[in-house]
């Protein structure tokens, strides 16, 4: 499958990661009976929600035990999203809005831990999930009624799925991985105070007008936008294991983007994002305006930068680029469910205990980390969407592969969840990434790393190496029916010549295969950079982060990037005209 599509990674806090799966939704969502409910009114007292959910869960589960094929597991998760957003362009506010929604996801399983209705079935028509339902939930009785009705629907759908699963299992050869469909975990109890959304829309609007005004005075900028969004996600979770969890998490993001067009028709785009758990930490005028002016200067330079031909050779990746690179090349192939699915290439399944990175390199996923330095990490969470506490997982230790990111779907050798079962509302849970950290035991300085690059350039007989300063997107394919490969889209790339001089270039994509590229990693630097992004996949979009230093790769490959053939604007920029008229009126020559 296509694991991910990355967008908008830039700045010290940056990144937008999105996965793209080209299969129909029905083909990737047969796992759980999931339904969603949307409400715009107050549910009931926040403290009562878990009790009402628990009571109805216990009642439904007890009654359904009398059925010929009873459920062995049931969970309810209610998610409330209180959100606000506002956007501006060229110094003017163009859109604003706010909403409060509530959803309920139901995971009902029939069969047992070894084989249940979520078991992947090859071929045939997949029973889709139940879809989204809008309903006003304003009192306890309304909540109970909704849970009763949707649980009944989920049970009927699960029975149909399980019948198909059993029929299919009887007519297929035994799977290589003989682990079950669900794992046992200890129940969790955790209740925290619900957070409130802090959205001063008038202040946000004034700030965005100020931040986007410089774009209106630049003759090279064709389009631009800036937005501030805030969300508080509150989740109530109960299950028949005995877990009771209430977590509430705020998240605020500002995204600034701008585009220009080169004379050859190539569209040049830059994105900077700022992420925090508090809105006031986004609105740092001096820092934001400096970022905007830098974007304008970089777009000017990119319009004049030469194109790069296909190339193989040594390269440096900035900390930002390294984080995105590892997210794609390493993170996705290490998600647990990819080791079990017969459709997946299972790149690293047989590599446990093997050396994937140099000695001294370790890769950790740690959802418990809320900040790194002064930067908030949005990939943090206390409990995943299966009610399991998020755990620190060392997937690579001293260069050696140790394990995988796990949900409650076990694989052989890894029977337990490590708290990485994640999803967006209305999707089925799978193993997903959280906060990725690359740790290097003996890092070198940035200057030493660049000197090592030039040594590689000399040894390989190259005229130059490449430096990937900023990356805006990418994707990884992990299915067997296509090459297991990655394609990353950088926006700021420099040639570094043998004499140390640098030249900005454009028009390349960084490509390769995970095993081959990881084997070429040689060294890491002392500098550290962070990106925050939204990663989309089979289970929807989830927030993630990466913390990484610059690294040296002795052999990478780039190919030409897609290019538009539309000619640049025929009409001159009005900014140019205004400047010329102003100069004439003051008596200056044109």
N, C-alpha and C positions, 0 to 999 in steps of 0.2 A: 504494500500500500504506500501511498505517498504520505510521508509522515508530517512534513511541516512546510509552511510557507512563511518566511520571515519578512517583516516590513518595519521600517522606521527606526533602525537602531543607530543612535548617535548621542553625543554628549556624555557627561559623566553619569547621568541617569537616563537611560534611553532604551528604545527597542519596542518593536511591535512584532511579535511572532505569531504567525497563524499557520495552522496545518491545513492542507487541502487534500481531501480524499474524494476522488472523482467517481467513486461508486455511489449509487443511489443510497439515500439514507436508510431505506428499508433493508439494504444488504449489509449494513453495519450495525444495526440496532436490534438484533434478535435476542440479545442477551437477557434484558430485564423487562418486566412489565412496568413501564414508567408512564406516569401521567402527570400533567401539570395543571395547576389551578392558579388563576390570577385574581387578585382582589384589590380593590382600591379603598376599602374601608377598614376600620380597626377590627382586628381579629377577635381579641378579648384581652383581658389583662395578661401582660407578657409572662408573668409568673405562672399563670394557669395553663398555658399552652402545652407544656410538657405533660402535665397531669391528664389533660383531656386526651392527648395523643396516646399516652400510655394506657389509659382506661379502654379506649376504643381498640387499640392494638391487642390488648389482652382478651377482650371480648370476642373480637373477630377470629383471632387465632384459636381460641378455645372451641368456638362453634365449628370452625372448619376442620378441626381434628376428627369430627364425626363423619366426614366425607370419605368415600372409598380411597381416594388419593389425596391425602391431606397435605398442607404445606408443612415444611420443616423449618422455614425461616420467613420472617416478615419484618420489614422496617418501614418507618415513615420519616421523611425529612421535609420539613417546611422551611422554605427560604424566602425571606423578605428582603427586597432590594429597594432602598430609599435613595433616589438618584436625582441629580440636577446637572445640567450642562448648558454652556453658552459658547458661542463661536463668533469670530470676527474676521474681517478681511480688509486689507488696505485702510485700516484705521477706523472701520465702522462695524458695529455689532450687526450680525446678519441672522442670528437664530438663538433662541433660548427656550428651555423647557425643564420640567421636573415631573417626577412621577413616583408613586409607591406601588409596588406589586408584590404579591405573594404567590408562591407556587408550592405544590406538594408533590414529591416524588415517592412512589411506592415500589419497593423491591420485594416481590413475593416469589418464593421458590418452592416447587414441589419436586418430590423425589428424595434424594439425600445428598450428603456432602460429596459423594463419589460421582454421582450422575444426577443432574437436575435439568429443568427446562431451559437453562441458560447455555447448555452445552452447544458448542458450535456445530451447525449442520451444513454440510456441503451440498450445494445444488438445490433446486426447487425454489418455491416462492417463500420468502421469509415473512413471518407474521409481523407487521409493523407495530411500533409502540402505540399507545392509546392517544397520543397527540396532546394538544394544549386545550384546556377548558377554562373559560372565564366564569367566575362566580363571586358573588358578594358574601364574604364570611365575616359576619359582624357579631356573632354570639356563639356560645358553646354548642347550642343545639345545631346551628348551621355547620359548625366544624364536624361534629359527630356524624351528621347526616352525610356530609361530603365524604368523610373517611369510609363510612359504611358502603356507600354506593361505588366509589372508586376501588375499594378493596375487593368487592364482589366482581367487578369487571376484570381486575387484575388476576383474580383466581381463575376465572373462566379462560382467560387468555393463556395463563400458565399451563392449564390442563391441556389445551390444544397444542401448545408448544412441546410439552413433555411427551405427548403421544407421538408427535413427529420425530422427536429425538430418539425415542426407543425404537421406532421402526427403522430409522436410519442406521443406528448403531448395530442392529442385527444384520444389516446388509453391507457393512463395510469392514475392511480389515482392521485389526487392532492398531491403535495409534502408538507411535513410538514413545510418546510421553504418557505414562499411565497414571499421572496424578489426577486428583478429582477436580470437581468444578468449583468448590468453595472450601475455605479453611476455617478452622475453629479459632476464635480469639477470646481473650479475657474481656468481660464487659468493662466499660468505662463510664465514670460519672464525673461530669465537669459542667459547671454552670457559672457563667460570668454575666456581668451587667450589660444590658443592651445599650449600644452607642447610638448617638443621635447625629444626623447629618448636619454639617456646618457649611452652609452655602449662602454667602453674601453676594447675590447676583449683581447688584448694583456695583459693588467694588470690583467683582470679576470683570464686568463689562468695561469699566473705566481702564482697568489694567490691560485688557486685550486691545482696546483702541490705541493705547500708548505703545504696546509692543508691536502691533502690525503697521503702525504709521510709516516707519522707515521703508517698508516695501513699496509704498505708494510713491516714493521719491526716487526709486531706482529704475532706470530705463531697461534693465536686463530682466527684471522679474515679470513673468507673464501671469502667474497665478500664485496666490498664497492664502493660507488660513491659519488661524490659531484658535484653540479651544481649551476650555477648562471644564473638566467633569469631576463630579464627586459622587461617591457611592458608599453607603454603609450596608453591608450584607450581613444579615442575622440569620443563623440557622438553628432550628430546633430538630433534634434527632433522637429517635427511640427505636429499639429493636427487641426482638424476642430473646436475644442473648442477655438482656438486662441493661444495656447501655442507655444512658440519658445524658445528652450533651446539648448545651446552649452556648454558642459562640457568636460574637458580633465584631465585625472587622471593617474599619473605614479605609478608603482608598481614594486618593485624589491625584489627578493627572492633568498636565498641560502639554499639549502637542502643538508644535509650530512647524509648518511646512511651506515650501516655496519651490517653484519650478521656473526654468528658463529653457530656451531652445538654441542649440548650436546651429551654425550655418549649414551643416550637412543634414539637418533635420532631427538629430538626436535630442530627445527630451531629457533634460537634466533636472533631477529632483533631489532635494535635501529635506530631512526631517530631524527635528530635535524634540525630545520629550523630557519632561520633568515629573517625577513621581514622589509621593509622600503620603504619610498617614494623617497629615495636618495641612489644610489649605494655605495657611500663612507661610509655610516653608517653601511653597512654589513661587510666591510673588516677591522675588528678590530682584528689584528693578535693574540694578546695575548689572547683575549677572545675565538676566534675560536679554536686556538690550544689547549687551556685548555679544551674546549668542546670535541675535538677529543680524547685527552688522557683520559678524563673521560669515554667516550664511550668504549674505549678499556678496561679500568679497569672494567667497568660494564659488558661487555661481558665475561671477564674472570670469574667474580664472578657468573654470571648467569649460566655458564657451570657447576659449582659446586653446585649450589643451589638445594635444594630438591624440589620435586613436592608437591603441596598442594591438599589434598582431598576436596571434596565438603564440604561447610561450610555455616552456617548461624550464624550471630552474629554481634557485633558492629564493626564499621570501621571508619577510618579517610580518607578523600580524600584531597589531596593537592589542592592548588588553580587551578593548571592546570587541574587536574582530575575533580574538581568541575565544571569548565567551560565546559568541554566536556560532563560531566554528565547532566548538565542543558540544554545544547544544544539539547541533545537527548531526555531526559525524559520530559522536559517542553517545549522547544522551538518549536519543530516540531508539537506537538499536539495543540499548540496555533496559528498556521498559519491559517488564516481566512477561506480559501477554504475547509479546513478539517472539519469545523463545518457544512458545507452545503451538501457535497457530501454524497449520500446514501451508497456509498461503504466504507466510513470511519467510524471508531468506535466512533468518536466524543466524545473522553474521557472527555473533559472539557466543552462541550457545555452547560450542565446544572449545571455547578459548579460555574458560576459567582455569586459572593457574598459569596462564601464558603471559609473557611480557608484551604489553601493548604500547607502553610509553617508556621513556628512558628511566633508569633508576633515579630515585629522588622525586619523581612526579607522582602525585596522588590526586585523585578526583573524588570529591565528597558531595553528596546531596544532603542538605540539612534544612528542613522546613522550620526548625525551631529558631533559626537566626532571624531576628527582626531588623537588625541594622548591621552595616559594615562601615566602620568609621563613623561618618556623619550622614551616611546615605541609607534611607529606608529600603529594605528588600521586600518587594511585593510578592515574592514566591513563598513567603512564610505563612504558616497556618498552625494551629494547635492540634486540630483533629481533621482527618480526611473525611471524604463523603461516605465512608463506611463506619464512621464512629471510632476509628482507630487513631491513636495519638501519632502525630508525625514524628518519625525517628531519623536520627543521623545515620546515613548509610555510606560507608566507604566502599565505593565500587571498584576503585583502582588504588592499590597500596604499593608505593615504591615501584610503580610501573606495571604491577601485576594485577590482572583482572581477578576480583574477588567475588563479585555477585551482581545482583540486579535490583531494580526498583520493583517492589511488589505491592499489589493490592491483595484482596482476599481470594483471588484466583491463583491457586498454587501451581508450581511447576516442579518437575522432579529435582530433588535436591534442595528445594526452597519451598517448604510447606507452609510458611507463615507470612502474613503481611508485615511490611515495615512502614506502614502508614503512608503509602503513596497511591492509594486508590482515590482518584479524583475525577470530577466531571463538572460540566455546566448543567444548569437546570434542564430537566427533561431528557437527559442522555443517560446511557448505561456507563457505570464506572469501569475504567481500566487503569492500569498503572501509568502514572504520568510523572514528569519531572517537577522539581520544586526549586530550591536554591542550589545552584551548581557552584562549587568552589574548586579551582585548580590551585593546588599547593605545590611549591617547588622548594626542595630542601636547600639547594645551593644556587640561588639566583645570581645573575651577573647584573651589572649596571646597564642602562639603556645604551650607553656609548660602547660598552664591551660587546653587547649583543649585535649592534650595527657593525662593529669590526669583524665579528664572527661571520656575519652575512657577506662582507666583502671578501673574506677568506674563501668562502664557498664559491663566490663569483669567480675568483681567480682559479681555484682548483677545477671548476667545471668549464673553464674557458668561455664564460659568458661576458657580454659587454656590460650587463647590469643585473641587479636583483630587483625585486619588487617589494614595496612596503604598502600594506593594506591598513590604512589609517581608520577608515570608517566603512561600515557595511550596513546596507539598508534592507536586505532581504535574502531569502534562500529557501530551499526545500530539500528534503531527503526522501528517496524512494527505498522502501524496505521489502517490497513484495517479490516473490520468486518469478512472477511473470514479467519483470522488468529488471534492468541492471540495478544492483545495490549501490547507489551512488548519491552524491550530493551536488548541489549547484547553489553557490552563494553569490549574491549580487553586491559587490562593493561600489561605493560612490566616490570615495577619495583614495586614489591609488597613486603612488609615486614610483618612478624609476630611480634607483640609487646606483649611480655609475661607479666605476672602479676608483675614481678620484674622490668619492664621497659626495659629489654634487647630486642634487635631486631635481626631478622634473615631474610635474603633475601630468597625469595621463588619464584617459577615460575609455569606456567602451569594452570592459572585460568582465567576464564571470569566472569565479574560482570554482573549479570542478574537480572531481576525483572519486575514488572509492575509499570507504572508511579504513579498512585494514592497511592498504598501501600507504595512505597519507599519514596515518598515525605513526607508522614505522619510521617516517622521515622527520619527526619532531626531534630537535637536538638540544635546545636549551631554553630557559625562561629567564625573564628579567625581574628586577626588583619593583618595577612600577606596577600598580594595581588599578584597574578600571572596572566599572560596574555597568551592567545594563539591566533594565527592568522591562519586561514585555508581556504581551498577551499571546499565549500559545494555543492554537486550535488543533483539534484532531478528532478521532472517533468519538470521544466523550465531550466534544465541544471545546470551548475556549476557557483556559485557566491562566492565572497570572504566574509568571516565573521570573527568576533572576539568575544572573551569573556574575561571579567575581573571579577575575583572571588577570595575570600579567601578560606582557608581550612575550611572544615565543618566536623562535627561529625554526623554520621548516626547510630542510635541505633540498626538497624537490616538490614543487607544486605545478599544477597545470592550469592555464587560463584559456578560455575561448572567447571569441567575439560576442559581445552582448547584442541583444536585439536592438534594431534601430528603426526609427520612423522615417518615412520618405516624404512626409509633409514638409513643404518649404517653410522657412521662417516667416514671420509676419511681413506682409507687403507694406502696410501702413507704418510710418515711423511712430515710435512711442510718443504719447502725449507729454511724457516727462521731458523728452528731448525738446519738443516744440515749446513747452512752457519755459524751459531754460533759455532757449534761443530768443524768445520774445522778451524775456526779462533782460537779457544782455543788451538787446537793441535799444530798449527803453532807457537804459542807463548810459548809452553812447559808446558801449564797448563793441569791438569788431567781432564778427562771428567766426 
